[in-house]
Amino acid sequence: MSTSQVIADAERYFVKAYNRAAFVLAHGKGMEVWDTEGRRYLDFVAGIAVNALGHADPTSLTVIQEQAAKLTHVSSLYWTEPAVELAKLLVESCFADKVFFSNSGTEAVEGALKFARKVARQTHGPGKTGIVAFEHSFHGRTMGALATTHKAQYREPFEPLMPGVRFAPFNDLTTTRQIMDDTVCAVIVEPIQGEGGVTPATDEFLAGLRQLCDQHGALLIFDEIQSGGGRTGTVWAHQATDTMPDIMVAAKPLGNGLPIGAILVTDAVAAHIQPGDHGSTFAGGPLVCAVAAAVFRRLSDPAMLAHVREVGDYLRTRLGEIQAHDSNVVDIRGRGLMQGMQVRGSAAAVKNAAQEAGLLLVPAGDDVIRFVPPLIVEREHVDEMIGILHHALEVLS
Ligand SMILES: *Cc1c(COP(=O)(O)O)cnc(C)c1O
């Protein structure tokens, strides 16, 4: 089928919930993908920070084949070894004592909010249900997670959402302190905001939130769905700071493309959750967990993290060189292989120009171009990307 035929069929049969590119992807390998007409693209999107080991990763492929031949799904009624193996790896990678698996990021956030409500109810009674979230946050699209997502365009058509959410300006401890009180059961924050523009939280901000939560008997939830899994050069982004949460949600890179999310909690949180409180038919199945365990071993390997820091620094340097010569580039920010370039003008226009020249990029908000390549990216890929980006930025002039 021709590209135009596939797209015509797609327009006919799909709910129009996305604007997608005008080509049809067919296969990929490592840092590259090809469309059905044989055009090659260098991939600095990685399925939105998902394909951390790149496309058609040999390890993932072997595990998928071996595990699929044994067991794919068993439901939440039974134990399997891959799920237990993954649980152990995740818990031992961070502050957490226990894990609950989900199928996506938004579902992990949803579960985290439920856990926070349950802890508050059992500890303080029924009135403590408020949530503090931050401007430019993104926590997902289901009714609870969506209520904590800041962008009005995403929320307002679907109101009423979960009540009780208040937003404070990101990195503004003074205002956060003013809206915080004893009716708040949780504060949810991205250690590095992703969709909202690739903005790192300051160490002082996270430490201050920890203090405010302790003062008001609220739980601190870190949303590491995008920043976690080695992307910033530490296994979890918050591990570059001294601040630990009570709950952390993870998802995007865990399955290298297979859907999985995780809610990681302390024993103090887990103590309030009992059978019946939460559940999922699909989550934590042996296929996805076997793959995620193999993927997580690679992502959390010190050599991989050193590679992320090394190539991340190089990416940052090369983006900085562009900024030095291009007055349309306002700011470069991020950490490791999660970088953003704020421009004067439309990030989508730059993305489109790059795509036409064989480079996949994704905006984060209206004026930030995001760079979240597979973590296996090498300097030569950065060099090729910079060459194309350089020309693509000309659309702003
Ligand atoms: C992508 C993302 C989500 C939502 O994850 P889905 O898997 O798309 O539901 C939530 N929080 C953050 C920080 C994200 O980047």
The ligand as an SDF file (V2000), in Angstrom:
LIG
                    3D

 15 15  0  0  0  0  0  0  0  0999 V2000
    4.4510   10.0570   29.6850 C   0  0  0  0  0  0  0  0  0  0  0  0
    4.2980   10.5060   31.0880 C   0  0  0  0  0  0  0  0  0  0  0  0
    3.1910   10.1350   31.8500 C   0  0  0  0  0  0  0  0  0  0  0  0
    2.0590    9.3040   31.2880 C   0  0  0  0  0  0  0  0  0  0  0  0
    2.5110    8.0580   30.8770 O   0  0  0  0  0  0  0  0  0  0  0  0
    1.6140    7.1770   29.8460 P   0  0  0  0  0  0  0  0  0  0  0  0
    2.3580    5.8880   29.7680 O   0  0  0  0  0  0  0  0  0  0  0  0
    1.5940    7.9400   28.5610 O   0  0  0  0  0  0  0  0  0  0  0  0
    0.2830    7.0420   30.4280 O   0  0  0  0  0  0  0  0  0  0  0  0
    3.1290   10.5610   33.1600 C   0  0  0  0  0  0  0  0  0  0  0  0
    4.1200   11.3100   33.7020 N   0  0  0  0  0  0  0  0  0  0  0  0
    5.1970   11.6840   33.0000 C   0  0  0  0  0  0  0  0  0  0  0  0
    6.2720   12.4960   33.6560 C   0  0  0  0  0  0  0  0  0  0  0  0
    5.3190   11.3140   31.6700 C   0  0  0  0  0  0  0  0  0  0  0  0
    6.3850   11.7130   30.9590 O   0  0  0  0  0  0  0  0  0  0  0  0
  1  2  1  0
  2  3  1  0
  2 14  2  0
  3  4  1  0
  3 10  2  0
  4  5  1  0
  5  6  1  0
  6  7  2  0
  6  8  1  0
  6  9  1  0
 10 11  1  0
 11 12  2  0
 12 13  1  0
 12 14  1  0
 14 15  1  0
M  END
$$$$
